[in-house]
Amino acid sequence: MASVFDEGKLPFKFITEEKPFSSCFDSSAPPKPLLIATPTVNGTYPVLLLLHGFYLRNYFYKGIIQHIASHGFIAVGPQLYSLVPSTGPEEIESAA
């Protein structure tokens, strides 16, 4: 019997979507940078949204994101925060 701790059998790939400068003018661009892992085998897969901790980066979770994708999920990790400046609450509000 397989364990959830074992790596899944599906091959996957990473997709990163950075927030381009043009996103200010393009409503289809993502509002925040995204780290996405998706199975490469054609099919329909559920999506899992992974929200990182405060003061952390989405790529810190790359290992768990790839593990989830290998089990047949599309794992999406948005980068919610940048460095928190002295106007930290404004940055936190922008992520909400």
Secondary structure, DSSP 8 states (H G I E B T S, - for coil): ---TTS--S--EEEEEE---GGGGT-TTS-SS-EEEEEESSSS---EEE----TT--GGGGHHHHHHHHHTT-EEEEE-------TTHHHHHHHH-
